[in-house]
Amino acid sequence: MIIIVDNNSKRPNNKNSDLVNDSVRFPQVRLIGPEGEQLGIMSSREAQLKANSYDLDLLCVAPQAQPPVCKILNYSKFKFEQQKKAKEAKKNQHIVEIKEVQLTPQIGLHDLETKARAANKFLSAGNKVKVGVRFRGRQMSHTEIGEEVLNKFISMLSEVSQVEKAATLEGRWLIAILAPIKK
């Protein structure tokens, strides 16, 4: 005798964590009708029967509440609206990138102005700018020169940026982070 067991047919959907219809198993629930009206406190079985009478689904919207709150609604429409809102929120979000500008303590004035123009473009696009002054060899003994260069660079961009993180020495780098001014 051969017994065939199909484990895939009744496997629960792990993606869906909502308590819907028969998965709502509380002794008592507070029920909200399809129009948003309070229908009172009743057993989950009675609530399921009432949802069936409306030809809609029973969704547990607040399982931690005492008693848990359930609502009668069209579940597929509810999920569609949630996905639509999530997609809209994702479309409207702006990811702020951190662009990097590297300087040296002996940088010339024209080169500094060129780097400032590049940083200005980054800031006007809404990105943050990480400004780093790199010290090599004996330059580490004169970090004040690098600080002067960094302060001059920051003052060039003072109209379009604000200092988010003040200059700090990290190893051989003097680093500051500039953020665009919110308008």
Backbone as CSV, one residue per row, in Angstrom:
resi,resn,N_x,N_y,N_z,CA_x,CA_y,CA_z,C_x,C_y,C_z
1,MET,0.832,-1.174,0.000,0.000,0.000,0.000,0.886,1.250,0.000
2,ILE,0.610,2.169,-0.916,1.391,3.404,-1.056,0.516,4.580,-0.645
3,ILE,1.045,5.385,0.259,0.325,6.588,0.690,1.085,7.790,0.172
4,ILE,0.388,8.617,-0.578,0.998,9.819,-1.128,0.553,11.007,-0.286
5,VAL,1.505,11.732,0.221,1.215,12.910,1.039,1.685,14.133,0.278
6,ASP,0.769,15.061,0.064,1.102,16.309,-0.632,1.271,17.401,0.413
7,ASN,2.520,17.724,0.757,2.794,18.729,1.783,2.608,20.149,1.282
8,ASN,2.567,20.349,-0.017,2.498,21.699,-0.567,1.083,22.250,-0.663
9,SER,0.069,21.383,-0.597,-1.289,21.840,-0.874,-1.860,22.729,0.221
10,LYS,-1.601,22.452,1.487,-2.208,23.217,2.575,-1.171,23.986,3.393
11,ARG,-0.054,24.298,2.802,1.002,25.014,3.508,0.577,26.469,3.710
12,PRO,0.715,27.006,4.938,0.297,28.397,5.163,1.201,29.371,4.412
13,ASN,0.612,30.485,4.020,1.344,31.524,3.294,2.107,32.368,4.315
14,ASN,3.435,32.255,4.339,4.247,32.984,5.323,4.353,34.467,5.008
15,LYS,4.069,34.861,3.785,4.161,36.273,3.406,3.034,37.083,4.022
16,ASN,1.891,36.446,4.269,0.715,37.147,4.754,0.596,36.960,6.260
17,SER,0.790,38.016,7.023,0.702,37.925,8.476,-0.635,38.442,9.000
18,ASP,-1.543,38.824,8.125,-2.846,39.335,8.543,-3.732,38.200,9.044
19,LEU,-4.491,38.504,10.089,-5.478,37.552,10.583,-6.783,37.822,9.849
20,VAL,-7.168,36.888,8.974,-8.345,37.078,8.138,-9.257,35.866,8.268
21,ASN,-10.559,36.126,8.301,-11.610,35.107,8.310,-11.371,34.010,9.342
22,ASP,-11.093,32.775,8.921,-10.995,31.641,9.843,-9.753,31.680,10.730
23,SER,-8.763,32.475,10.384,-7.567,32.567,11.223,-7.778,33.496,12.416
24,VAL,-8.919,34.197,12.474,-9.256,35.026,13.633,-9.844,34.090,14.684
25,ARG,-9.071,33.799,15.747,-9.521,32.855,16.779,-9.311,33.472,18.159
26,PHE,-10.175,34.386,18.511,-10.153,34.992,19.839,-11.484,34.672,20.509
27,PRO,-11.488,34.572,21.851,-12.766,34.288,22.513,-13.795,35.394,22.248
28,GLN,-13.331,36.637,22.312,-14.220,37.761,22.044,-13.481,38.806,21.224
29,VAL,-14.220,39.497,20.346,-13.647,40.563,19.531,-14.593,41.758,19.522
30,ARG,-14.013,42.936,19.321,-14.821,44.140,19.112,-14.973,44.266,17.601
31,LEU,-16.206,44.343,17.121,-16.470,44.300,15.686,-16.857,45.678,15.154
32,ILE,-16.242,46.033,14.030,-16.560,47.278,13.322,-17.152,46.883,11.973
33,GLY,-18.276,47.474,11.642,-18.990,47.120,10.421,-18.336,47.679,9.174
34,PRO,-18.887,47.353,7.990,-18.300,47.798,6.725,-18.364,49.314,6.530
35,GLU,-19.296,49.986,7.198,-19.420,51.448,7.087,-18.682,52.175,8.209
36,GLY,-17.963,51.416,9.069,-17.212,52.021,10.167,-18.003,52.108,11.456
37,GLU,-19.203,51.562,11.488,-20.033,51.629,12.692,-19.639,50.526,13.674
38,GLN,-19.788,50.810,14.975,-19.481,49.836,16.032,-20.611,48.819,16.097
39,LEU,-20.283,47.529,16.005,-21.291,46.473,16.101,-21.232,45.764,17.447
40,GLY,-20.301,46.163,18.313,-20.236,45.625,19.666,-19.198,44.539,19.839
41,ILE,-19.232,43.941,21.048,-18.302,42.871,21.391,-19.044,41.546,21.268
42,MET,-18.414,40.599,20.564,-19.029,39.280,20.353,-17.934,38.251,20.153
43,SER,-18.324,37.004,20.062,-17.339,35.944,19.829,-16.843,36.041,18.390
44,SER,-15.653,35.510,18.137,-15.092,35.592,16.785,-15.931,34.778,15.804
45,ARG,-16.587,33.734,16.283,-17.462,32.921,15.432,-18.671,33.745,14.975
46,GLU,-19.271,34.488,15.912,-20.410,35.355,15.560,-19.958,36.447,14.586
47,ALA,-18.772,36.985,14.825,-18.244,38.032,13.949,-18.030,37.490,12.540
48,GLN,-17.540,36.255,12.446,-17.336,35.644,11.130,-18.673,35.439,10.424
49,LEU,-19.699,35.005,11.155,-21.030,34.823,10.571,-21.596,36.155,10.077
50,LYS,-21.375,37.209,10.857,-21.863,38.537,10.456,-21.138,39.015,9.192
51,ALA,-19.807,38.765,9.108,-19.040,39.135,7.913,-19.551,38.361,6.709
52,ASN,-19.864,37.074,6.902,-20.413,36.259,5.819,-21.768,36.784,5.365
53,SER,-22.566,37.295,6.306,-23.884,37.834,5.933,-23.744,39.079,5.045
54,TYR,-22.663,39.833,5.241,-22.394,40.990,4.379,-21.700,40.566,3.079
55,ASP,-21.296,39.311,2.996,-20.539,38.766,1.857,-19.162,39.442,1.750
56,LEU,-18.562,39.706,2.930,-17.244,40.334,3.009,-16.340,39.516,3.927
57,ASP,-15.114,40.014,4.166,-14.135,39.310,4.981,-14.029,39.939,6.365
58,LEU,-13.557,39.138,7.317,-13.312,39.599,8.680,-11.804,39.751,8.849
59,LEU,-11.338,40.968,9.141,-9.903,41.247,9.300,-9.654,41.758,10.703
60,CYS,-8.669,41.170,11.381,-8.282,41.630,12.710,-7.303,42.789,12.519
61,VAL,-7.737,44.017,12.846,-6.899,45.198,12.618,-6.053,45.560,13.832
62,ALA,-6.458,45.120,15.035,-5.692,45.412,16.249,-5.702,44.194,17.165
63,PRO,-4.840,43.188,16.895,-4.852,41.973,17.708,-4.355,42.172,19.143
64,GLN,-3.592,43.250,19.424,-3.070,43.477,20.767,-4.092,44.147,21.680
65,ALA,-5.156,44.719,21.117,-6.142,45.432,21.922,-6.915,44.452,22.797
66,GLN,-7.559,44.977,23.831,-8.400,44.153,24.707,-9.832,44.630,24.624
67,PRO,-10.754,43.960,24.047,-10.600,42.761,23.216,-10.071,43.149,21.836
68,PRO,-9.536,42.189,21.077,-9.007,42.486,19.741,-10.081,43.122,18.846
69,VAL,-9.639,44.056,17.988,-10.567,44.774,17.114,-10.548,44.143,15.733
70,CYS,-11.733,43.806,15.225,-11.877,43.224,13.898,-12.800,44.104,13.073
71,LYS,-12.563,44.098,11.769,-13.362,44.933,10.888,-13.874,44.086,9.727
72,ILE,-15.091,44.394,9.299,-15.680,43.722,8.139,-15.356,44.562,6.916
73,LEU,-14.657,43.943,5.943,-14.268,44.663,4.728,-13.964,43.686,3.609
74,ASN,-13.728,44.238,2.418,-13.309,43.435,1.268,-11.787,43.329,1.353
75,TYR,-11.280,42.149,1.725,-9.857,41.994,2.002,-8.982,42.211,0.775
76,SER,-9.412,41.727,-0.384,-8.581,41.895,-1.590,-8.469,43.374,-1.959
77,LYS,-9.549,44.128,-1.785,-9.508,45.568,-2.053,-8.596,46.274,-1.042
78,PHE,-8.664,45.843,0.224,-7.836,46.397,1.289,-6.347,46.185,0.979
79,LYS,-5.962,44.961,0.567,-4.572,44.670,0.232,-4.107,45.487,-0.970
80,PHE,-4.988,45.632,-1.972,-4.658,46.414,-3.157,-4.380,47.864,-2.782
81,GLU,-5.227,48.441,-1.922,-5.031,49.831,-1.479,-3.721,49.971,-0.706
82,GLN,-3.393,48.988,0.137,-2.133,49.034,0.887,-0.936,49.015,-0.054
83,GLN,-0.974,48.144,-1.061,0.126,48.060,-2.019,0.256,49.356,-2.812
84,LYS,-0.882,49.946,-3.162,-0.882,51.197,-3.912,-0.249,52.323,-3.089
85,LYS,-0.610,52.402,-1.794,-0.031,53.421,-0.907,1.468,53.215,-0.733
86,ALA,1.889,51.958,-0.575,3.313,51.660,-0.406,4.099,52.036,-1.655
87,LYS,3.534,51.769,-2.810,4.203,52.101,-4.072,4.319,53.612,-4.227
88,GLU,3.265,54.341,-3.866,3.272,55.803,-3.944,4.295,56.392,-2.977
89,ALA,4.363,55.847,-1.757,5.327,56.336,-0.769,6.756,56.080,-1.236
90,LYS,6.983,54.921,-1.858,8.317,54.602,-2.352,8.707,55.523,-3.497
91,LYS,7.731,55.891,-4.326,8.001,56.758,-5.466,8.351,58.174,-5.005
92,ASN,7.718,58.622,-3.913,7.911,59.996,-3.447,9.128,60.187,-2.556
93,GLN,9.748,59.101,-2.090,10.886,59.284,-1.197,12.140,59.663,-1.982
94,HIS,12.973,60.478,-1.364,14.219,60.916,-1.988,15.379,60.368,-1.167
95,ILE,16.239,59.604,-1.801,17.386,59.030,-1.114,18.535,60.029,-1.188
96,VAL,19.017,60.452,-0.019,20.110,61.411,0.052,21.424,60.654,-0.033
97,GLU,22.222,61.023,-1.010,23.531,60.406,-1.162,24.582,61.310,-0.544
98,ILE,25.696,60.712,-0.156,26.822,61.495,0.341,27.893,61.491,-0.744
99,LYS,28.134,62.667,-1.312,29.185,62.834,-2.318,30.456,63.239,-1.583
100,GLU,31.588,62.921,-2.176,32.850,63.193,-1.496,33.733,64.120,-2.314
101,VAL,34.337,65.094,-1.631,35.299,66.014,-2.246,36.589,65.895,-1.447
102,GLN,37.707,65.662,-2.157,38.980,65.497,-1.476,39.881,66.703,-1.755
103,LEU,40.487,67.188,-0.696,41.398,68.336,-0.789,42.748,67.945,-0.195
104,THR,43.745,68.797,-0.468,45.056,68.630,0.155,45.410,69.949,0.844
105,PRO,46.319,69.931,1.808,46.661,71.173,2.512,47.298,72.231,1.603
106,GLN,48.012,71.826,0.530,48.681,72.790,-0.333,47.908,73.069,-1.621
107,ILE,46.587,72.892,-1.615,45.772,73.094,-2.814,45.779,74.571,-3.214
108,GLY,45.790,74.813,-4.519,45.779,76.184,-5.011,44.382,76.783,-4.941
109,LEU,44.304,78.114,-4.999,43.027,78.816,-4.870,42.071,78.441,-6.001
110,HIS,42.557,78.387,-7.224,41.684,78.063,-8.356,41.150,76.630,-8.245
111,ASP,42.014,75.702,-7.842,41.578,74.316,-7.652,40.521,74.231,-6.546
112,LEU,40.718,75.013,-5.490,39.748,75.035,-4.390,38.400,75.568,-4.877
113,GLU,38.422,76.615,-5.698,37.175,77.169,-6.244,36.490,76.160,-7.160
114,THR,37.258,75.422,-7.959,36.696,74.395,-8.844,36.016,73.301,-8.027
115,LYS,36.673,72.852,-6.962,36.077,71.825,-6.100,34.838,72.368,-5.390
116,ALA,34.851,73.651,-5.038,33.688,74.273,-4.392,32.508,74.326,-5.351
117,ARG,32.762,74.605,-6.641,31.669,74.607,-7.637,31.074,73.212,-7.785
118,ALA,31.927,72.201,-7.789,31.445,70.817,-7.882,30.600,70.464,-6.660
119,ALA,31.067,70.862,-5.481,30.321,70.593,-4.253,29.001,71.355,-4.249
120,ASN,29.001,72.563,-4.820,27.781,73.366,-4.917,26.723,72.636,-5.755
121,LYS,27.166,71.998,-6.841,26.242,71.214,-7.682,25.653,70.052,-6.888
122,PHE,26.502,69.369,-6.125,26.021,68.242,-5.317,24.987,68.710,-4.302
123,LEU,25.291,69.840,-3.636,24.388,70.355,-2.605,23.071,70.836,-3.198
124,SER,23.127,71.484,-4.369,21.887,71.971,-4.991,21.027,70.820,-5.492
125,ALA,21.635,69.633,-5.725,20.868,68.440,-6.115,20.255,67.763,-4.890
126,GLY,20.551,68.292,-3.687,19.958,67.747,-2.468,20.817,66.705,-1.772
127,ASN,22.058,66.533,-2.216,22.943,65.543,-1.604,23.831,66.177,-0.538
128,LYS,24.317,65.357,0.372,25.277,65.823,1.364,26.668,65.709,0.760
129,VAL,27.606,66.494,1.299,28.985,66.470,0.792,29.931,66.190,1.956
130,LYS,30.752,65.168,1.764,31.794,64.837,2.735,33.091,65.440,2.206
131,VAL,33.641,66.378,2.960,34.861,67.068,2.549,36.017,66.501,3.365
132,GLY,37.048,66.051,2.673,38.193,65.477,3.361,39.490,66.122,2.922
133,VAL,40.320,66.449,3.890,41.657,66.963,3.605,42.621,65.850,4.002
134,ARG,43.421,65.392,3.032,44.332,64.279,3.271,45.739,64.793,3.551
135,PHE,46.299,64.293,4.641,47.662,64.655,5.019,48.594,63.506,4.671
136,ARG,49.719,63.849,4.032,50.704,62.829,3.657,52.035,63.150,4.324
137,GLY,52.691,62.131,4.815,54.043,62.276,5.371,54.138,63.320,6.466
138,ARG,55.013,64.322,6.256,55.268,65.348,7.272,54.125,66.353,7.419
139,GLN,53.162,66.312,6.519,52.035,67.242,6.616,51.234,67.019,7.905
140,MET,51.348,65.835,8.484,50.631,65.535,9.722,51.071,66.438,10.874
141,SER,52.285,66.961,10.813,52.761,67.834,11.887,52.199,69.252,11.758
142,HIS,51.536,69.562,10.605,50.956,70.895,10.395,49.480,70.770,9.981
143,THR,48.702,70.149,10.844,47.280,69.956,10.527,46.518,71.279,10.507
144,GLU,47.065,72.314,11.140,46.383,73.620,11.153,46.272,74.203,9.741
145,ILE,47.201,73.893,8.853,47.132,74.358,7.463,45.942,73.702,6.770
146,GLY,45.748,72.404,7.027,44.600,71.696,6.463,43.285,72.234,7.012
147,GLU,43.279,72.611,8.292,42.068,73.184,8.899,41.722,74.513,8.237
148,GLU,42.749,75.334,7.941,42.507,76.610,7.255,41.895,76.373,5.880
149,VAL,42.425,75.404,5.133,41.899,75.073,3.797,40.445,74.614,3.910
150,LEU,40.166,73.750,4.883,38.808,73.236,5.068,37.847,74.357,5.463
151,ASN,38.273,75.241,6.351,37.414,76.366,6.758,37.150,77.309,5.593
152,LYS,38.162,77.544,4.752,37.988,78.392,3.562,36.969,77.742,2.610
153,PHE,37.072,76.419,2.436,36.147,75.683,1.570,34.718,75.779,2.107
154,ILE,34.575,75.597,3.413,33.244,75.671,4.035,32.668,77.070,3.905
155,SER,33.496,78.109,4.045,33.001,79.486,3.920,32.578,79.797,2.486
156,MET,33.229,79.161,1.497,32.828,79.354,0.101,31.413,78.804,-0.151
157,LEU,31.034,77.793,0.609,29.738,77.146,0.421,28.724,77.516,1.510
158,SER,29.021,78.551,2.292,28.156,78.892,3.431,26.748,79.333,3.015
159,GLU,26.577,79.831,1.790,25.257,80.289,1.348,24.334,79.124,1.000
160,VAL,24.895,77.989,0.589,24.079,76.862,0.148,24.152,75.655,1.069
161,SER,25.010,75.726,2.110,25.160,74.556,2.974,25.298,74.949,4.433
162,GLN,25.103,73.939,5.263,25.358,74.097,6.691,26.221,72.915,7.134
163,VAL,27.023,73.125,8.164,27.916,72.076,8.633,27.103,71.092,9.465
164,GLU,27.030,69.858,8.976,26.292,68.826,9.703,27.196,68.156,10.730
165,LYS,28.454,67.923,10.334,29.434,67.328,11.243,30.698,68.168,11.155
166,ALA,31.110,68.720,12.273,32.284,69.588,12.302,33.541,68.798,11.951
167,ALA,34.586,69.529,11.603,35.846,68.906,11.178,36.463,68.090,12.306
168,THR,36.770,66.835,11.991,37.436,65.957,12.955,38.577,65.242,12.244
169,LEU,39.623,64.981,12.985,40.789,64.300,12.425,40.609,62.797,12.631
170,GLU,40.543,62.065,11.525,40.391,60.607,11.576,41.563,59.990,10.828
171,GLY,42.539,59.575,11.574,43.755,59.028,10.963,44.508,60.133,10.245
172,ARG,44.684,59.998,8.924,45.371,61.012,8.127,44.391,61.920,7.399
173,TRP,43.122,61.855,7.762,42.084,62.653,7.096,41.439,63.614,8.074
174,LEU,41.234,64.850,7.623,40.443,65.836,8.362,39.107,65.896,7.624
175,ILE,38.043,65.444,8.277,36.767,65.261,7.595,35.663,66.126,8.193
176,ALA,34.856,66.712,7.298,33.659,67.456,7.709,32.528,67.058,6.739
177,ILE,31.293,67.132,7.216,30.149,66.814,6.360,29.246,68.033,6.261
178,LEU,28.920,68.400,5.023,28.051,69.545,4.759,26.705,69.033,4.255
179,ALA,25.630,69.675,4.704,24.287,69.321,4.260,23.672,70.536,3.578
180,PRO,22.813,70.326,2.583,22.168,71.462,1.930,21.220,72.185,2.884
181,ILE,21.089,73.488,2.711,20.173,74.266,3.535,18.763,74.001,3.044
182,LYS,17.856,73.662,3.962,16.458,73.403,3.594,15.767,74.712,3.298
183,LYS,15.035,74.736,2.184,14.343,75.976,1.791,12.879,75.862,2.048
